[in-house]
Amino acid sequence: MELAPQQIAILQSLHALGFEIVAFPMYASHVGARKGNCAALLAPVEAGGFTLFGSPAYLIEGNLAVRVSDKSGSWFVWKKTRVEATPERIADLEAFAKSLTDALK
């Protein structure tokens, strides 16, 4: 992926704020931003910035999980692995999302 100088500067700024810039092979046309057990996909835009692609996610085994609810509770799920969506994990994900969106403004 070829990035504009402005996009490289944004990624450097995110890194300085503690975000790890990562790649998710299934999303080769996007840039991953990770902090702790949370991550999000960033889509490059022609104006030289990034926009969030989808919603930030909790990570399971380094993979983006989805949040699901059933009669037994709320879970983060990736393939056949699931972890409970505890209040602490949900709070971590919400704090990550706010921190990332604030940094991208």
Helices and strands as residue ranges (DSSP letters): H 5-16, E 20-22, G 25-27, E 31-35, E 38-44, E 50-60, E 63-64, E 66-70, E 73-78, E 81-84, H 87-104
